[in-house]
């Protein structure tokens, strides 16, 4: 065999090995379709339009409490949520960086609950926040900032190093959704139509230290600076989740920061604001007060959409044909999902039954 043939044969062998490795790796990675669907939230952004006036970033208190569909229907505001389970503030920052590669919204809304976490917490939650990101400098830095001591950077580059043992756990979903997930969110919103009233919500136990970490403050500074550099209004919020408990001492720190830097801060747990939103914790939450159901999310989004439109001159864009067509598709899926869940509740007493 000549030298050129040997080179081509070697390249072919290497290429085949890489393709096979990629194929096996794709099979073994979790698909997050029938269980822990939140694992698809971050990746789902890239399959949507990139023309949003408002960007929400944060944890489940964002993606389960705000309905972009309601804000569109009521005010013509195009919004999206880049949320993920237990999203830490540095992850929010790098997701903001990542989003600005594709679009520049007028307003960024950041939910402040993650200020309570000053260090990396959990590999499982890390992966749900990071693996769905497309590769960029932002993703690299997000991985480095988020890894626990047991994790390795290489396992994010080659997820097969993490999931190689999933052979025995493979399900039909791993094959059905091999080439990609079906859309199951609504501009980043996770919809629940069931209801479980908030009863006997636990109060917070006293803490030794209520101070937020320097690491968190640094990333909040970076977020504020990034928004300022891009002429984006940063709005801080505390969503109306009753638990985990939000301490008054925490609220005072955020209030002081917001006043110092002339940022708006809305604590939706404030009784006066709760009265304005009309949220009823006996009917508008699906899990006892941790998150709102779709009816509570629509109430909250109706109030917040009016707040944003009035203060930041967000125009009604429902007359823009291309954008309206995109939202028509999202709204149709949204209505169909509510109907599906209500039917399942009637037949089976749960929202996942078919």
Protein Blocks (a to p, Z undefined) as FASTA:
>chain_A
ZZklmmmmmmmmmmmmmmmmmmmmmmmpcfklmgokllmmmmmmmmpccddfbdceddfk
lmmmbcfklmmmmnopacdddddehiafklmmmmmmmmmmmoccfbdcddfklmmpmbdf
blklmmmmmmmpccdfklmmmmmmmpcfkbcfklmmmmmlmmmmmmmmpcfklmmmmnoc
cdfbeehiacdfbdcddehiacddddfblcdcfklmmmmmmmmmmmmmnopacdddddfb
fbdcddfklmmmmmmmmmmnopacddfkbmklmmmnopafklmccehomaccfklmmmmm
mmmmmmmmmmnopacfklpmklmmmmmmmmmmmmmmmmmmmmmmmmnopakbZZ
